[in-house]
C-alpha cells in the first residue's frame, strides 16, 4: 500500500547498493491500511472456513513456486547467507498448510448447567491484527503471525522492518494472487512512526511484535489506552552451558551454530558460553580454531557462512563490544578486525569482528575472559518457570 509521499531507501548490507525506494508510511497511510482491513473483516469472516483453508494452501503453493527467488531476495536484503535463507524458505509454506487445516476445526463448547438454559462458548475472530516484524527472519516471523491470524478469520496489517522489507512485500503479492480479498492482508512499509501509528490505532484489535525489549515496552504503553491485545517476542541472552563430562566436539559444534547463525543477529542466538573451569582452556583453544575457519564472504555464495552485519550502526556496536571486552581484560582469540574482502563487498558492512571472538566460561560473548575461579554445578542450575538461572558458587 502506498499513500505516503515520503520515501526511504532499502540497501543491500553486503554491498550498500540500493535495492528499492519504498513509501515511508505516515498516519494517513496506516489509516488507509487499517480501514481496508476493517472493511475486509466481514468478507473474510463470512467466507466458508474450508475456502479460507484453500486460500492459505494457495499461498503455500505460491511461496513454493518462488522459493529460490525469495531466498535470493531475502539474502540481498538482510545479508544472511543463502544457505540459511534457502533453508527457511523451504519450511515457510508448511506453516500455511498447517493452519489451513485448522480453518474448519475452530469450535466452541457446550457447557452443562442446571435449569432450562443453553450455555455455550463460541470462538470468534479478534478483528484487525497488526504485525510488526524484524529484519533477521523477515518472511518466517511474518508468516508465524499472519498464517494463524488469517486462519481464524482475522485480517492483518503487517509492517516489516525497514531494513529488510522486500520478502514480506512479495508475500503480499502472493496472497493477492492466491485470491485473498483486498484488505485481508496489507503490507505497510515504514519506520518507527508507522509502527507507533499501528500500536495506537483505535481500530486495531491486536498488536503482535517481534523486536527489542525496549520496543516491546513502548508497544505495551501505546496499546494500553485502547486495551488492545498484545503479543511480544523480545530479545534474549541465551547461554550454552558445557560441563567437563560433555562430548566436547558436539558441544563446540552446537555452540558455533548457536552463536554464529545469522551472524549472531538473532534473539535465539547462543550469545554466551559457560564452560566448567577444568575444560575451559581446551574449549577455548578448539572453539577459536573452528571460528577462524568460518568462511566470511558474499552471502549469495553457497559456501559463505558469515555475511555482513545489517547496518553501519550494528558494525560499530559490535566493534565497541570487542573494544570494551579487551579493555576489561578479555583476550582476543579469533578475528577482531574488519574482514578484508574484494569489491563490491568492500563497500558493504562486514562486522569489524571478522569472526566473532570467543564466548567463554564467564559472561562476555565476544572474547575469552579471564577465569573467575567461581564454581557452577548441575545442582546450582535452578529452573524458575522457563528461565534457567546459573548460580555461581
KEFIMI-884539 format. One record per residue: residue in one letter; x, y, z of N, C-alpha, C in turn. Coordinates in pm, whole numbers, plus 50000, padded with zeros to 5 digits. Layout:
AXYZXYZXYZ...
***
This chain:
X500864988150000500005000050000500885012350000X500625021849913501445033849901500555046149898X500435053150013499725065850019500665076950056X501655073850144502605083750193503395089950078X503725102750094504505109849993506005109450024X506375104650143507785103550180508265089350151X509555088150122510145075150091511395072650175X511815060050181513105056650239513795046650147X515105045350162515905036850075516235023850148X516055012650079516424999450130517694995050059X518744991750137520054988450079520444974050106X521264968750018521904955750038523054957650136X523034951350254524104953650352525454948250309X525474938950213526754933350168527504942850076X526774951050000527414959849901527024974449916X526024977249998525434990650013524744995449886X524484986449791523734990149671522274992249707X521635001949643520225004749668519374993949602X518524987549681517634977249630516274982849592X515794992549669514464998049643514305011149717X513415019449665512965031349735511485029249765X511135029349894509815024949937509085035850015X507745035550014506975045450090507245044350240X507455055750303507625056550447506255060050506X505525049950549504115051650585503935062050694X502955070950672502555080650773501195076650830X500625085050915499345081750977498255079850872X498285087850768497285086550662497375072750597X498585068250571498775055050510498295043950603X498645044950731498215034950828496695034950841X496085046750843494615047550849493985040150730X494565042050612494025035450493494175020350503X495315015750553495555001350565494624995050667X494475001550782493594996150886492144996650839X491765007350770490415008250716490114997050618X491094993950534490924982850439490764969650513X491534967950620491424955850699490074954750768X489574966050819488264966050884487154962650785X487224968250665486194965350563486254950850518X487464945350514487614931550467487174921250570X487024925350696486684915850801485394908350769X484354915850729483064909350703483184898950593X483924902350488484084893050375484874880750418X485984882950487486884872050524486264863050631X485564869050729484964861150835483804852650784X483044858150690481864851050640482204840450536X483454840750488483864830650392483834816950458X483404806950387483374793450444484784789550492X484894784350614486224780950667487054772350573X486384762950505487134754350413487724762550298X487024773050254487524781450147488704789850196X488644794450321489804801350378491014792150376X490774779450412491864769850410492434767850271X491564767550171492054766050033492954777749995X492574789850037493384801550002494734801150072X494764796650197496054795350265496934784950196X496324774250149497094764250074497614770049943X496824778849880497314785149757498464794649786X498444801249902499604809449941500844800549952X500684788950015501804779550027502314775449889X501384772649798501784769049661502584780249596X502114792649613502794804149553504184806149610X504334804249740505654805749803506604794749757X506084782549745506944771649697507404774049555X506554779949472506924782749333508024793249324X508124801849427509114812749425510214810549528X510384798249572511284795349684512684800949664X513314797949553514694802349530514764817449511X513794823049442513784837549423513624844849557X512774839549645512574845649776513834844649861X514534833449854515774831949929516814842049883X516944843849752517904853549700517504867749737X516194870549734515714883849770516024886849916X515774877250003515994879450145517484880650176X518304872550113519754873550133520274887150088X519794892049976520214905149929519754916250022X518624913850091518034924350173518594924850314X518914913050374519414913550512520794907450531X521394902050423522774897550431522984883650488X521924876550524522114862950575522574853850462X523474844750488523954835750383522804828350317X522934826250187521874819950108521564805950160X522534798950216522294785550270521274786350384X521264797350459520324798850570518954803450521X518914813250433517614818250386516894807550302X517654799850227517034789250149516424778650239X517114775250347516584765450442515284770550504X515224783550534514004789150592512864789250491X513154793250367512084793850266511474780150242X512264769650261511744756150238510694752050341X510764757650462509814753550566508624763150578X508724775150523507664785050542506314780450485X506254774650366504944770350315504204760750409X504954752950487504324743250577503474750150683X503834762350722503034769650820501644772550764X501584776850639500284779850578499464767050561X500114756250526499384743650511498854738750647X499654740050749499224735750882497994743650927X498064756850916496944764950964495744764350868X495994761050742494864758550651494004747150704X494644737250762493914726050817493094729450941X493414740351007492684744351126491424752451094X491324757750973490244767150942488864761550972X488624748750945487294743050969487244734551095X488174737051186488214729351312488214738451434X487854750951417487804760451528486394759651588X486284753551704484984750151760484824756151900X483584758251939483274762152075482934749952158X482324752352274481944741452363480524743952416X479864733152451478584734052520478824730652666X478424739652754478714738152897477454733552970X477484721853034476294717153107476024725753231X474774730453245474384738453360473014733653408X472674736853531471384733253586470294742353529X469104737453517467994745453472467784744753322X466784751953277466384751853136467174762353059X468484760253048469354770052985470274763152884X470674770752786471704766352692472924775152715X474014768952758475244776352789476334771252694X476864780152612477884775752515478894786952491X480044782952439481084792452400481264791952249X481604803152195481864803952051483154811752029X484054806251951485304813251920485084822051798X485404834851814485214844451705486534851651678X486724856951557487964864151527488154876351618X489404879451645489734891251725489404903951647X489724904151518489464916051435490644919351347X491044931851348492204936351270493454934651355X494394926851307495634924151381496804931251313X497604938251392498814944651341500014935751375X500864933351278502084925351298503284934151266X504184935551361505394943551343506564933751350X507284932351240508224921251227509654926151206X510654917751239512054921851235512744918851102X514004922651094514774921150971515564908150966X515744901251080516654889751079516004876951024X514684875551041513944864250982512674870150918X512794878250816511654886250771510394878350737X510524868950645509334861850598508894851050697X509834844650763509494834050857508674839550974X509154850151036508444855451153507134861951111X507104868650997505834874150948504824862950928X505274851750872504394840250848503824834650977X504654833951081504184828451209503074836951270X503034849551234501954858351282500764858251187X501034858551057499984860250957499144847650940X499784835950928499054823650897497984820251000X498294820051131497244816851227496164827551236X496554840251220495564851051226494554849751112X495044847350991494134845750876493274833250892X493834822550941493084810250955491884811951048X492054820551148490984822751246489994833451202X490134838751082489184848451031489524862951056X490734865551106491184879251127491744885050998X491854898150991492614904550885493904910050947X494924912050864496254915350916496834927150840X497404936550916498254947050860499654944450913X500594941650825501954938550868502894949650828X503734953750924504784963450895506124956450914X506774952650805508094946550817509144957050852X510274952450902511374961650932511784969150807X512074981950824512524989950711513894985650661X514614977450740515934972750699515874960850605X514734953750603514614941850515513154938850489X512464947150412511024945150391510634937450265X511594934250178511224930150042510544916550034X510964906850112510334893650104508904894050156X508644902550254507274903750307506394910850204X506934920650134506184926850024505824916549918X506754907649889506474897249789505394887749840X505364885149970504294877050028502934883550003X502864896850013501614903749985501144901249843X502084901049749501744898249609501234883949594X501904874549661501494860549655500084858749711X499774865949821498454864849883497364869749789X497604880749720496614885649624496424875749510X497524870049462497424860149355496674847649401X496714844949533496024833349587494524835749603X494094848349586492674851449592492194857749719X493084861649811492644868149932491894881049898X490804883949970490094896449945490984908449973X490764919249901491534931349924491364935950069X492464938250137492434942550276492574931450376X492454918750333492634907650428494074907250477X495014910250389496434911350427497004923650358X497474933050437498054945350383499464946950438X500414949950350501794952250391502054967250384X502484972950496502794987250505504274988650532X504994995750447506414998150469506605011350542X507575011750630507815024050703508745021650820X508975032450894509895031851007509115032451138X509735037751242509155037351376507765043751382X507585054651310506315061851317505165053051269X505415044751168504365035751117503985025551222X504995019851291504705010351398503915016651511X504275028851546503565035851653502125038651612X501925042551487500565045251439499695032751447X500265021051419499515008551430499205005251576X500185007351664500015003751805498975012351874X498785024451827497845033751891496515034651817X496395028251703495205030051621493965024051689X492885031551700491705026651773490995014951705X491225012851576490545001951505491414989551490X492594989651551493444977651556493124970351686X492814957551676492374949951793493504942351862X494554939451790495694932151847496974936751780X498034937751859499364941051807500304929751845X501034924751747501994913951770503364918651722X504314918851813505664924051783506714913351804X507654912451713508934905851738510004916651723X510704919551831511674930451827512414931551960X512944943151985513754945252105512864946852228X513464945052344512734946752469512254961152484X513094970652445512704984852453511474987652367X511454981852247510284983752160509064977052219X509244965552280508134958652345507514966952455X508344973552536507834982252642507024993652581X507554999452473506855010452407505505005952352X505474993852292504224988652238503184986852348X503604981552462502684979852574502064993152614X502905003252623502415016352665501475022452561X501815020652434501005026352327499665019152312X499645006252338498424998352320497484999252440X497995003252554497205003052677495945011752672X495995024052623494795032552628493595026552555X493815018652451492695012452378492534997652413X493224993152517493054979552570493244968852462X494224970752377494484960752273495094948152333X494814937152268495564925052298496954926552237X497944921352304499304922452250500024909052263X500964906852172501864895452179503274900552156X504194897052243505554902352236506574890952235X507414890752134508554881452126509794890352123X510524890552235511554900652252512954894452258X513924902452290515324898152286515684888752399X516844882752388517304873652492518834873652499X519364866452595520814865052611521094850552648X520764841552553520824827252581522254822452604X522384812652692523704807252726523804792552690X524974788452639525344774352628526104770852756X525794759552816526454755252939527154741952912X528474741552933529264729752899529984724853024X529654712553068530324706553182531464697553135X532294693653228533524686253196533244672653133X532094666753163531814653453109531064654052976X530934665952919530224667352791531074662052676X530404658152568531094654952443531594668252387X532894670752399533454683952367533224687752221X533434678252131533234681151988531794685151959X530854677852017529444680851995529074694352058X529644697252176529364709852244529874721652164X531064720252109531644731152029530864733051900X530494722051836529704723051714528364730151742X527714726451852526464732851887526624747551921X527684750751995527914764652033528254773351912X529004767751817529324775251694528044778351616X527204768151601525944770351528525084780651600X524954779051732524094788051808524604802351808X525914803851810526484817351820526594824751688X526784817551578527084824151452525954823651349X524884816351378523784816051283523244830251263X523074834051138522594847551111523564858351155X524864855251153525904864451201525704867951350X525004859251422524754861951564523664872151586X522974876151481521984886951490520574881151504X520354873451607519044867351626518764866051775X517494867151812517134867151954517384853652020X517504843051942517724829752000519184825451989X520074834651955521494831251942522054826852077X522984817352072523704813552194524784823752220X524414834852282525304846452292526364844852400X526204835052488527194832752594527514817852599X528714814652640529074800752666529674799952805X529064791952891529554789953028530194776153033X531494775753058532254763253050532864759953186X532784747153226533384743053353534894745553349X535424750353460536804755153468537824744953416X537624732353448538634722253416538814720153266X537834723353185537954721553040537944734752964X537964745953037537814758952972538944761752873X540174758952911541304761952823541224754052694X540914741252704540804732752584539624737352498X538514740652561537344745152487537654757752407X538284767452471538624779952404539574777552287X540544768852307541514765852201540834760052077X539974750052097539314743451984538264752651923X537504759352009536474768451958537094779451874X538214784951920538894795551845539364790751710X539904778651705540364773051579539214771251483X538074766551534536894764651448536344778151400X536324787851488535824801151450536684807251340X537974805051346538874810551244538634804551107X538014792751104537784786250975536424789450915X535594796850987534304800950931534534809950810X533784807550703534014814450577533194827350569X533914838550566533294851750553533284855450406X532144860250354532134863750212530784868050162X530624866850031529394870749964528254861850013X527224867550074526144859050127525364851550020X525494855449894524804848349786525564835949741X526784833849792527554821849759527204810649857X526994798649806526604787349889527654784049996X528914786949970529974783350065530094793150182X529494804850171529634815150275528894811250401X529564812950515528954810150645528674822950724X529424833450698529254846150770529084857250667X527964864150671527714875550584527914888650658X527334899450608527534912650669526634914850789X526994924550870526074929750969524974937650896X523844939650961522684945450894522844960250864X523654967450942523744981950923525074987050975X525384999450940526615005850990526565006851142X525385009551197525255010551342525574997051408X525154986051346525444972751401526934969851397X527604974151290529054972251280529764979451395X529404991951416530064999851520529744994351659X528514989751679528134984151808528954971551838X529084962851737529874950651754531324953951785X531884963551712533264967651736533434973151878X532434980551925532534986252061532534975152166X531784964152140531784953052235533164946652243X533814945052128535154939152128536114948052204X536084960952174536994970352241536774970352392X535514970452432535194970652575535664957952642X535494946552576535914933852634537424933652656X538174938052556539634938052568540074947452679X539424959152687539764968852792539504963052931X538514954152942538174948353072538974935753103X539924932353015540824921253044540624908752964X539684908652870539474896852787540614895352687X540834883052644541844880252542541164877652410X541574884952306541014882952173541594870252115X540754860452087541204847352043541054845451893X540034851451832539814849951688539204862751634X539644866751515539054878351449539354891251523X538364900151521538514912851592538734924751501X538904922551372539114933451277538124932051161X537954943051089537094942650971537644932750870X536764924550814537194914550717537724921150591X538774915650535539334920550409538644913350294X537824920550219537034914550113537274921749981X536994914849873537124920749741535914929349709X536074938249610534944945949561533924936449497X532604939349502531994951249562531684949749710X532094938449771531764936249912532504945750003X533604951549955534364960750038533544972950077X532544976249996531704987750025530624984650127X530444971650158529344967650245529674968850392X528994960850473529044962650617529484949950690X530674944450654531144932950730531454937150872X531194928150965531474931551104532954933951123X533274943151212534674945151246535224932551313X534324924851374534744911851425534584902051311X535634900251238535594891551119534954878251151X535364872251261534704860351314534604862951462X533414863551515533254868851650534224862051746X534994869951821535864863851921535074855752021X535784848152101535144836752165534224839852281X533064833052281532354831952407533234823952503X533044825652632533954819252724533224813752845X533994809552941533394803553058532634814053139X532974826753125532294836853204531174842853123X531074856053110529844861453054530014869052925X531214873752891531284882452775531214874352646X530374878152553530094869452438531104870252326X532094879152331532944881352216534404877452235X534804874252356536214871352377536364861652493X537554855752505537814846952617538194855452737X537384854852841537624863052959538454855253060X539194862253145539984855253246539084847753341X539514835953385538704827853474538444834853606X537274832653662536914839253786537134830353907X537334817353880537514808353992536204804354057X535064809554008533774806054067533324792454013X532534785354095532084771954059530624772354014X530324764453912528944762753869528694747753857X527704742553924527424728153919526014725653870X525764713053833524434709453787523384712853893X523744710254020522774712454126522444727254143X523284736054090523054750354109522414756853989X521994748653893521214754053782519744752253820X519114762853861517734762253910516784766853803X515684759653788514674763353688513564771153757X513354783153709512244791353757511364794353636X510214787953632509374789553514510094783653394X510374791853293511024787153172512424793053157X512974798553265514284805253256515284797853344X516414793853287517454787253364518374797653425X518564797053554519464806253622520724798753660X521884804253628523154798053664523714805353784X523814798153895524264804454019525714801154045X526594811054048527994808354081528124805054230X529114796454261529304792954400529994803954477
***
